[in-house]
Amino acid sequence: MALKLKKCPACGEYNLTESCRKCKTKTVETHYKHLKIRDAPNSDEYFKDH
């Protein structure tokens, strides 16, 4: 059985259960948007001083 990420339509809380832990509303299946590494800021300046 694969775990599916679910989101509460009422409060926006993400979890893996059929109902929201905060407001007890039925959750719906959703997907997680991964950030793209190429969109990350350049860290060369940060590590130059450390």
mmCIF file as Biopython writes it, N, C-alpha, C and O atoms, coordinates in Angstrom:
data_model
#
loop_
_atom_site.group_PDB
_atom_site.id
_atom_site.type_symbol
_atom_site.label_atom_id
_atom_site.label_alt_id
_atom_site.label_comp_id
_atom_site.label_asym_id
_atom_site.label_entity_id
_atom_site.label_seq_id
_atom_site.pdbx_PDB_ins_code
_atom_site.Cartn_x
_atom_site.Cartn_y
_atom_site.Cartn_z
_atom_site.occupancy
_atom_site.B_iso_or_equiv
_atom_site.auth_seq_id
_atom_site.auth_asym_id
_atom_site.pdbx_PDB_model_num
ATOM 1   N N  . MET A ? 1  ? 0.844   -1.189 0.000   1.0 0.0 1  A 1 
ATOM 2   C CA . MET A ? 1  ? 0.000   0.000  0.000   1.0 0.0 1  A 1 
ATOM 3   C C  . MET A ? 1  ? 0.885   1.247  0.000   1.0 0.0 1  A 1 
ATOM 4   O O  . MET A ? 1  ? 1.745   1.401  0.867   1.0 0.0 1  A 1 
ATOM 5   N N  . ALA A ? 2  ? 0.677   2.113  -0.950  1.0 0.0 2  A 1 
ATOM 6   C CA . ALA A ? 2  ? 1.446   3.351  -1.030  1.0 0.0 2  A 1 
ATOM 7   C C  . ALA A ? 2  ? 0.767   4.438  -0.207  1.0 0.0 2  A 1 
ATOM 8   O O  . ALA A ? 2  ? -0.458  4.559  -0.199  1.0 0.0 2  A 1 
ATOM 9   N N  . LEU A ? 3  ? 1.575   5.216  0.475   1.0 0.0 3  A 1 
ATOM 10  C CA . LEU A ? 3  ? 1.031   6.337  1.240   1.0 0.0 3  A 1 
ATOM 11  C C  . LEU A ? 3  ? 0.767   7.493  0.285   1.0 0.0 3  A 1 
ATOM 12  O O  . LEU A ? 3  ? 1.625   7.850  -0.522  1.0 0.0 3  A 1 
ATOM 13  N N  . LYS A ? 4  ? -0.403  8.066  0.381   1.0 0.0 4  A 1 
ATOM 14  C CA . LYS A ? 4  ? -0.765  9.185  -0.484  1.0 0.0 4  A 1 
ATOM 15  C C  . LYS A ? 4  ? -0.929  10.431 0.365   1.0 0.0 4  A 1 
ATOM 16  O O  . LYS A ? 4  ? -1.593  10.412 1.401   1.0 0.0 4  A 1 
ATOM 17  N N  . LEU A ? 5  ? -0.320  11.508 -0.086  1.0 0.0 5  A 1 
ATOM 18  C CA . LEU A ? 5  ? -0.426  12.773 0.618   1.0 0.0 5  A 1 
ATOM 19  C C  . LEU A ? 5  ? -1.828  13.331 0.441   1.0 0.0 5  A 1 
ATOM 20  O O  . LEU A ? 5  ? -2.372  13.337 -0.663  1.0 0.0 5  A 1 
ATOM 21  N N  . LYS A ? 6  ? -2.398  13.792 1.527   1.0 0.0 6  A 1 
ATOM 22  C CA . LYS A ? 6  ? -3.752  14.347 1.494   1.0 0.0 6  A 1 
ATOM 23  C C  . LYS A ? 6  ? -3.739  15.738 2.101   1.0 0.0 6  A 1 
ATOM 24  O O  . LYS A ? 6  ? -2.910  16.056 2.953   1.0 0.0 6  A 1 
ATOM 25  N N  . LYS A ? 7  ? -4.683  16.567 1.642   1.0 0.0 7  A 1 
ATOM 26  C CA . LYS A ? 7  ? -4.773  17.947 2.111   1.0 0.0 7  A 1 
ATOM 27  C C  . LYS A ? 7  ? -6.204  18.246 2.521   1.0 0.0 7  A 1 
ATOM 28  O O  . LYS A ? 7  ? -7.155  17.832 1.858   1.0 0.0 7  A 1 
ATOM 29  N N  . CYS A ? 8  ? -6.340  18.964 3.614   1.0 0.0 8  A 1 
ATOM 30  C CA . CYS A ? 8  ? -7.659  19.377 4.081   1.0 0.0 8  A 1 
ATOM 31  C C  . CYS A ? 8  ? -8.100  20.588 3.264   1.0 0.0 8  A 1 
ATOM 32  O O  . CYS A ? 8  ? -7.381  21.587 3.227   1.0 0.0 8  A 1 
ATOM 33  N N  . PRO A ? 9  ? -9.252  20.532 2.612   1.0 0.0 9  A 1 
ATOM 34  C CA . PRO A ? 9  ? -9.713  21.682 1.829   1.0 0.0 9  A 1 
ATOM 35  C C  . PRO A ? 9  ? -10.127 22.861 2.704   1.0 0.0 9  A 1 
ATOM 36  O O  . PRO A ? 9  ? -10.145 24.000 2.237   1.0 0.0 9  A 1 
ATOM 37  N N  . ALA A ? 10 ? -10.458 22.603 3.960   1.0 0.0 10 A 1 
ATOM 38  C CA . ALA A ? 10 ? -10.924 23.675 4.847   1.0 0.0 10 A 1 
ATOM 39  C C  . ALA A ? 10 ? -9.767  24.492 5.427   1.0 0.0 10 A 1 
ATOM 40  O O  . ALA A ? 10 ? -9.779  25.720 5.349   1.0 0.0 10 A 1 
ATOM 41  N N  . CYS A ? 11 ? -8.760  23.813 6.013   1.0 0.0 11 A 1 
ATOM 42  C CA . CYS A ? 11 ? -7.694  24.558 6.697   1.0 0.0 11 A 1 
ATOM 43  C C  . CYS A ? 11 ? -6.348  24.482 5.985   1.0 0.0 11 A 1 
ATOM 44  O O  . CYS A ? 11 ? -5.428  25.213 6.351   1.0 0.0 11 A 1 
ATOM 45  N N  . GLY A ? 12 ? -6.203  23.614 4.973   1.0 0.0 12 A 1 
ATOM 46  C CA . GLY A ? 12 ? -4.960  23.536 4.217   1.0 0.0 12 A 1 
ATOM 47  C C  . GLY A ? 12 ? -3.883  22.681 4.862   1.0 0.0 12 A 1 
ATOM 48  O O  . GLY A ? 12 ? -2.741  22.695 4.404   1.0 0.0 12 A 1 
ATOM 49  N N  . GLU A ? 13 ? -4.211  21.939 5.908   1.0 0.0 13 A 1 
ATOM 50  C CA . GLU A ? 13 ? -3.254  21.070 6.609   1.0 0.0 13 A 1 
ATOM 51  C C  . GLU A ? 13 ? -2.965  19.832 5.761   1.0 0.0 13 A 1 
ATOM 52  O O  . GLU A ? 13 ? -3.887  19.237 5.202   1.0 0.0 13 A 1 
ATOM 53  N N  . TYR A ? 14 ? -1.681  19.437 5.659   1.0 0.0 14 A 1 
ATOM 54  C CA . TYR A ? 14 ? -1.286  18.232 4.932   1.0 0.0 14 A 1 
ATOM 55  C C  . TYR A ? 14 ? -1.112  17.085 5.911   1.0 0.0 14 A 1 
ATOM 56  O O  . TYR A ? 14 ? -0.572  17.283 6.999   1.0 0.0 14 A 1 
ATOM 57  N N  . ASN A ? 15 ? -1.562  15.878 5.545   1.0 0.0 15 A 1 
ATOM 58  C CA . ASN A ? 15 ? -1.342  14.681 6.349   1.0 0.0 15 A 1 
ATOM 59  C C  . ASN A ? 15 ? -1.581  13.446 5.494   1.0 0.0 15 A 1 
ATOM 60  O O  . ASN A ? 15 ? -1.798  13.556 4.287   1.0 0.0 15 A 1 
ATOM 61  N N  . LEU A ? 16 ? -1.543  12.275 6.114   1.0 0.0 16 A 1 
ATOM 62  C CA . LEU A ? 16 ? -1.734  11.017 5.392   1.0 0.0 16 A 1 
ATOM 63  C C  . LEU A ? 16 ? -3.035  10.328 5.770   1.0 0.0 16 A 1 
ATOM 64  O O  . LEU A ? 16 ? -3.275  9.202  5.335   1.0 0.0 16 A 1 
ATOM 65  N N  . THR A ? 17 ? -3.872  10.963 6.557   1.0 0.0 17 A 1 
ATOM 66  C CA . THR A ? 17 ? -5.099  10.341 7.053   1.0 0.0 17 A 1 
ATOM 67  C C  . THR A ? 17 ? -6.311  10.737 6.215   1.0 0.0 17 A 1 
ATOM 68  O O  . THR A ? 17 ? -6.241  11.654 5.397   1.0 0.0 17 A 1 
ATOM 69  N N  . GLU A ? 18 ? -7.420  10.036 6.429   1.0 0.0 18 A 1 
ATOM 70  C CA . GLU A ? 18 ? -8.659  10.295 5.689   1.0 0.0 18 A 1 
ATOM 71  C C  . GLU A ? 18 ? -9.388  11.542 6.182   1.0 0.0 18 A 1 
ATOM 72  O O  . GLU A ? 18 ? -10.171 12.137 5.442   1.0 0.0 18 A 1 
ATOM 73  N N  . SER A ? 19 ? -9.133  11.938 7.431   1.0 0.0 19 A 1 
ATOM 74  C CA . SER A ? 19 ? -9.780  13.141 7.965   1.0 0.0 19 A 1 
ATOM 75  C C  . SER A ? 19 ? -8.736  14.020 8.646   1.0 0.0 19 A 1 
ATOM 76  O O  . SER A ? 19 ? -7.748  13.523 9.187   1.0 0.0 19 A 1 
ATOM 77  N N  . CYS A ? 20 ? -8.964  15.315 8.614   1.0 0.0 20 A 1 
ATOM 78  C CA . CYS A ? 20 ? -8.034  16.297 9.170   1.0 0.0 20 A 1 
ATOM 79  C C  . CYS A ? 20 ? -7.997  16.194 10.694  1.0 0.0 20 A 1 
ATOM 80  O O  . CYS A ? 20 ? -9.031  16.046 11.345  1.0 0.0 20 A 1 
ATOM 81  N N  . ARG A ? 21 ? -6.796  16.274 11.247  1.0 0.0 21 A 1 
ATOM 82  C CA . ARG A ? 21 ? -6.650  16.205 12.697  1.0 0.0 21 A 1 
ATOM 83  C C  . ARG A ? 21 ? -7.089  17.498 13.373  1.0 0.0 21 A 1 
ATOM 84  O O  . ARG A ? 21 ? -7.513  17.482 14.529  1.0 0.0 21 A 1 
ATOM 85  N N  . LYS A ? 22 ? -6.988  18.623 12.654  1.0 0.0 22 A 1 
ATOM 86  C CA . LYS A ? 22 ? -7.349  19.917 13.241  1.0 0.0 22 A 1 
ATOM 87  C C  . LYS A ? 22 ? -8.854  20.153 13.244  1.0 0.0 22 A 1 
ATOM 88  O O  . LYS A ? 22 ? -9.452  20.419 14.287  1.0 0.0 22 A 1 
ATOM 89  N N  . CYS A ? 23 ? -9.458  20.053 12.062  1.0 0.0 23 A 1 
ATOM 90  C CA . CYS A ? 23 ? -10.870 20.438 11.948  1.0 0.0 23 A 1 
ATOM 91  C C  . CYS A ? 23 ? -11.803 19.266 11.642  1.0 0.0 23 A 1 
ATOM 92  O O  . CYS A ? 23 ? -13.010 19.465 11.507  1.0 0.0 23 A 1 
ATOM 93  N N  . LYS A ? 24 ? -11.266 18.046 11.530  1.0 0.0 24 A 1 
ATOM 94  C CA . LYS A ? 24 ? -12.054 16.817 11.323  1.0 0.0 24 A 1 
ATOM 95  C C  . LYS A ? 24 ? -12.789 16.761 9.987   1.0 0.0 24 A 1 
ATOM 96  O O  . LYS A ? 24 ? -13.723 15.973 9.834   1.0 0.0 24 A 1 
ATOM 97  N N  . THR A ? 25 ? -12.385 17.583 9.018   1.0 0.0 25 A 1 
ATOM 98  C CA . THR A ? 25 ? -12.975 17.566 7.683   1.0 0.0 25 A 1 
ATOM 99  C C  . THR A ? 25 ? -12.352 16.428 6.874   1.0 0.0 25 A 1 
ATOM 100 O O  . THR A ? 25 ? -11.199 16.066 7.112   1.0 0.0 25 A 1 
ATOM 101 N N  . LYS A ? 26 ? -13.088 15.865 5.931   1.0 0.0 26 A 1 
ATOM 102 C CA . LYS A ? 26 ? -12.564 14.805 5.066   1.0 0.0 26 A 1 
ATOM 103 C C  . LYS A ? 26 ? -11.492 15.394 4.153   1.0 0.0 26 A 1 
ATOM 104 O O  . LYS A ? 26 ? -11.703 16.440 3.539   1.0 0.0 26 A 1 
ATOM 105 N N  . THR A ? 27 ? -10.343 14.726 4.062   1.0 0.0 27 A 1 
ATOM 106 C CA . THR A ? 27 ? -9.240  15.220 3.247   1.0 0.0 27 A 1 
ATOM 107 C C  . THR A ? 27 ? -9.353  14.721 1.811   1.0 0.0 27 A 1 
ATOM 108 O O  . THR A ? 27 ? -10.045 13.739 1.540   1.0 0.0 27 A 1 
ATOM 109 N N  . VAL A ? 28 ? -8.677  15.395 0.901   1.0 0.0 28 A 1 
ATOM 110 C CA . VAL A ? 28 ? -8.652  15.018 -0.509  1.0 0.0 28 A 1 
ATOM 111 C C  . VAL A ? 28 ? -7.203  14.751 -0.919  1.0 0.0 28 A 1 
ATOM 112 O O  . VAL A ? 28 ? -6.273  15.299 -0.328  1.0 0.0 28 A 1 
ATOM 113 N N  . GLU A ? 29 ? -7.017  13.899 -1.941  1.0 0.0 29 A 1 
ATOM 114 C CA . GLU A ? 29 ? -5.666  13.597 -2.410  1.0 0.0 29 A 1 
ATOM 115 C C  . GLU A ? 29 ? -5.058  14.831 -3.056  1.0 0.0 29 A 1 
ATOM 116 O O  . GLU A ? 29 ? -5.750  15.613 -3.709  1.0 0.0 29 A 1 
ATOM 117 N N  . THR A ? 30 ? -3.770  14.993 -2.868  1.0 0.0 30 A 1 
ATOM 118 C CA . THR A ? 30 ? -3.057  16.134 -3.430  1.0 0.0 30 A 1 
ATOM 119 C C  . THR A ? 30 ? -1.665  15.683 -3.841  1.0 0.0 30 A 1 
ATOM 120 O O  . THR A ? 30 ? -1.316  14.516 -3.662  1.0 0.0 30 A 1 
ATOM 121 N N  . HIS A ? 31 ? -0.888  16.566 -4.373  1.0 0.0 31 A 1 
ATOM 122 C CA . HIS A ? 31 ? 0.495   16.255 -4.713  1.0 0.0 31 A 1 
ATOM 123 C C  . HIS A ? 31 ? 1.398   17.312 -4.097  1.0 0.0 31 A 1 
ATOM 124 O O  . HIS A ? 31 ? 0.963   18.427 -3.807  1.0 0.0 31 A 1 
ATOM 125 N N  . TYR A ? 32 ? 2.642   16.951 -3.904  1.0 0.0 32 A 1 
ATOM 126 C CA . TYR A ? 32 ? 3.622   17.855 -3.322  1.0 0.0 32 A 1 
ATOM 127 C C  . TYR A ? 32 ? 4.458   18.435 -4.442  1.0 0.0 32 A 1 
ATOM 128 O O  . TYR A ? 32 ? 4.970   17.694 -5.281  1.0 0.0 32 A 1 
ATOM 129 N N  . LYS A ? 33 ? 4.602   19.733 -4.468  1.0 0.0 33 A 1 
ATOM 130 C CA . LYS A ? 33 ? 5.409   20.380 -5.493  1.0 0.0 33 A 1 
ATOM 131 C C  . LYS A ? 33 ? 6.845   20.480 -4.992  1.0 0.0 33 A 1 
ATOM 132 O O  . LYS A ? 33 ? 7.113   21.129 -3.981  1.0 0.0 33 A 1 
ATOM 133 N N  . HIS A ? 34 ? 7.761   19.838 -5.701  1.0 0.0 34 A 1 
ATOM 134 C CA . HIS A ? 34 ? 9.172   19.881 -5.327  1.0 0.0 34 A 1 
ATOM 135 C C  . HIS A ? 34 ? 9.800   21.150 -5.894  1.0 0.0 34 A 1 
ATOM 136 O O  . HIS A ? 34 ? 9.530   21.536 -7.032  1.0 0.0 34 A 1 
ATOM 137 N N  . LEU A ? 35 ? 10.631  21.785 -5.094  1.0 0.0 35 A 1 
ATOM 138 C CA . LEU A ? 35 ? 11.359  22.951 -5.575  1.0 0.0 35 A 1 
ATOM 139 C C  . LEU A ? 35 ? 12.451  22.492 -6.530  1.0 0.0 35 A 1 
ATOM 140 O O  . LEU A ? 35 ? 13.062  21.444 -6.324  1.0 0.0 35 A 1 
ATOM 141 N N  . LYS A ? 36 ? 12.690  23.259 -7.549  1.0 0.0 36 A 1 
ATOM 142 C CA . LYS A ? 36 ? 13.723  22.907 -8.506  1.0 0.0 36 A 1 
ATOM 143 C C  . LYS A ? 36 ? 15.057  23.461 -8.010  1.0 0.0 36 A 1 
ATOM 144 O O  . LYS A ? 36 ? 15.146  24.620 -7.607  1.0 0.0 36 A 1 
ATOM 145 N N  . ILE A ? 37 ? 16.084  22.628 -8.045  1.0 0.0 37 A 1 
ATOM 146 C CA . ILE A ? 37 ? 17.401  23.031 -7.557  1.0 0.0 37 A 1 
ATOM 147 C C  . ILE A ? 37 ? 17.945  24.185 -8.392  1.0 0.0 37 A 1 
ATOM 148 O O  . ILE A ? 37 ? 18.614  25.068 -7.856  1.0 0.0 37 A 1 
ATOM 149 N N  . ARG A ? 38 ? 17.676  24.192 -9.666  1.0 0.0 38 A 1 
ATOM 150 C CA . ARG A ? 38 ? 18.218  25.249 -10.516 1.0 0.0 38 A 1 
ATOM 151 C C  . ARG A ? 38 ? 17.626  26.620 -10.178 1.0 0.0 38 A 1 
ATOM 152 O O  . ARG A ? 38 ? 18.197  27.647 -10.546 1.0 0.0 38 A 1 
ATOM 153 N N  . ASP A ? 39 ? 16.484  26.645 -9.477  1.0 0.0 39 A 1 
ATOM 154 C CA . ASP A ? 39 ? 15.885  27.911 -9.080  1.0 0.0 39 A 1 
ATOM 155 C C  . ASP A ? 39 ? 16.443  28.430 -7.755  1.0 0.0 39 A 1 
ATOM 156 O O  . ASP A ? 39 ? 16.104  29.534 -7.329  1.0 0.0 39 A 1 
ATOM 157 N N  . ALA A ? 40 ? 17.297  27.640 -7.102  1.0 0.0 40 A 1 
ATOM 158 C CA . ALA A ? 40 ? 17.860  28.041 -5.812  1.0 0.0 40 A 1 
ATOM 159 C C  . ALA A ? 40 ? 18.892  29.148 -6.027  1.0 0.0 40 A 1 
ATOM 160 O O  . ALA A ? 40 ? 19.559  29.171 -7.061  1.0 0.0 40 A 1 
ATOM 161 N N  . PRO A ? 41 ? 19.033  30.064 -5.069  1.0 0.0 41 A 1 
ATOM 162 C CA . PRO A ? 41 ? 20.031  31.130 -5.213  1.0 0.0 41 A 1 
ATOM 163 C C  . PRO A ? 41 ? 21.448  30.561 -5.159  1.0 0.0 41 A 1 
ATOM 164 O O  . PRO A ? 41 ? 21.673  29.502 -4.573  1.0 0.0 41 A 1 
ATOM 165 N N  . ASN A ? 42 ? 22.379  31.248 -5.755  1.0 0.0 42 A 1 
ATOM 166 C CA . ASN A ? 42 ? 23.771  30.831 -5.775  1.0 0.0 42 A 1 
ATOM 167 C C  . ASN A ? 42 ? 24.352  30.952 -4.367  1.0 0.0 42 A 1 
ATOM 168 O O  . ASN A ? 42 ? 24.229  32.003 -3.739  1.0 0.0 42 A 1 
ATOM 169 N N  . SER A ? 43 ? 24.980  29.896 -3.868  1.0 0.0 43 A 1 
ATOM 170 C CA . SER A ? 43 ? 25.499  29.900 -2.501  1.0 0.0 43 A 1 
ATOM 171 C C  . SER A ? 43 ? 26.997  30.179 -2.429  1.0 0.0 43 A 1 
ATOM 172 O O  . SER A ? 43 ? 27.564  30.127 -1.337  1.0 0.0 43 A 1 
ATOM 173 N N  . ASP A ? 44 ? 27.659  30.472 -3.545  1.0 0.0 44 A 1 
ATOM 174 C CA . ASP A ? 44 ? 29.101  30.720 -3.527  1.0 0.0 44 A 1 
ATOM 175 C C  . ASP A ? 44 ? 29.466  31.901 -2.641  1.0 0.0 44 A 1 
ATOM 176 O O  . ASP A ? 44 ? 30.452  31.839 -1.906  1.0 0.0 44 A 1 
ATOM 177 N N  . GLU A ? 45 ? 28.695  32.965 -2.699  1.0 0.0 45 A 1 
ATOM 178 C CA . GLU A ? 45 ? 28.966  34.144 -1.869  1.0 0.0 45 A 1 
ATOM 179 C C  . GLU A ? 45 ? 28.801  33.826 -0.389  1.0 0.0 45 A 1 
ATOM 180 O O  . GLU A ? 45 ? 29.556  34.340 0.436   1.0 0.0 45 A 1 
ATOM 181 N N  . TYR A ? 46 ? 27.839  32.997 -0.039  1.0 0.0 46 A 1 
ATOM 182 C CA . TYR A ? 46 ? 27.594  32.651 1.360   1.0 0.0 46 A 1 
ATOM 183 C C  . TYR A ? 46 ? 28.756  31.847 1.937   1.0 0.0 46 A 1 
ATOM 184 O O  . TYR A ? 46 ? 29.213  32.132 3.044   1.0 0.0 46 A 1 
ATOM 185 N N  . PHE A ? 47 ? 29.235  30.851 1.206   1.0 0.0 47 A 1 
ATOM 186 C CA . PHE A ? 47 ? 30.283  29.976 1.721   1.0 0.0 47 A 1 
ATOM 187 C C  . PHE A ? 47 ? 31.678  30.575 1.606   1.0 0.0 47 A 1 
ATOM 188 O O  . PHE A ? 47 ? 32.622  30.035 2.183   1.0 0.0 47 A 1 
ATOM 189 N N  . LYS A ? 48 ? 31.834  31.670 0.881   1.0 0.0 48 A 1 
ATOM 190 C CA . LYS A ? 48 ? 33.140  32.304 0.734   1.0 0.0 48 A 1 
ATOM 191 C C  . LYS A ? 48 ? 33.643  32.828 2.078   1.0 0.0 48 A 1 
ATOM 192 O O  . LYS A ? 48 ? 34.839  32.748 2.358   1.0 0.0 48 A 1 
ATOM 193 N N  . ASP A ? 49 ? 32.748  33.363 2.916   1.0 0.0 49 A 1 
ATOM 194 C CA . ASP A ? 49 ? 33.136  33.949 4.196   1.0 0.0 49 A 1 
ATOM 195 C C  . ASP A ? 49 ? 33.111  32.953 5.340   1.0 0.0 49 A 1 
ATOM 196 O O  . ASP A ? 49 ? 33.566  33.285 6.435   1.0 0.0 49 A 1 
ATOM 197 N N  . HIS A ? 50 ? 32.606  31.760 5.140   1.0 0.0 50 A 1 
ATOM 198 C CA . HIS A ? 50 ? 32.463  30.808 6.254   1.0 0.0 50 A 1 
ATOM 199 C C  . HIS A ? 50 ? 33.527  29.750 6.239   1.0 0.0 50 A 1 
ATOM 200 O O  . HIS A ? 50 ? 33.544  28.878 7.108   1.0 0.0 50 A 1 
#
